[in-house]
Structures are given as C-alpha cells and as structure tokens.
C-alpha cells in the first residue's frame, strides 16, 4: 500500500482503489493519505466519495493493509 502522508503531510484529496471490503465496517485501499494513531497524535478523519459517501471515523494499519 502506498502511504501518501509520508510524501506530503498536507494532502487533502487523493484517488484510491478499493481493494477489499471486509464485513460492513472496513475498507482496504491501495493507497491512503489517512494518518493512523501514532505516538499520541490522533488519526485523520475524512470521507470516501464515489457514488455515495462513507465517513472515515478511524484508521487501522495492519502489516501491508
């Protein structure tokens, strides 16, 4: 997965491909600009938009997903 926030910490919009939807809560993207919880810094929030809207309320990074 490409981690866009490492290249530009000010990125506000990006295009990504949904690789998988697990259950009804998790979406795996091919790239992300959402920063996870780390070192006391809170995670990013945002909205996925494409034929509808889904609010991002948290971000989990597990290995390469």
Phi, psi and omega in degrees: 000135175281134181250098189289331182293342175284336179271325182208104184286354180255006181299133182251333180222148176203158176255136180217162177254133175284118179270330182197147170241123181249126184060216177243017186235336189241139178235130176257122182256157177282341176206161181208150170248359179286125181272133180278166170305134181193128173056031180088351177276129180291155180287160176285158171233166180176198183222136170266132183230125172180098181071012181166185180227140175225120181281134176270115182254354178189169184218129178236130175248121179239114181050242181260016180249000000 
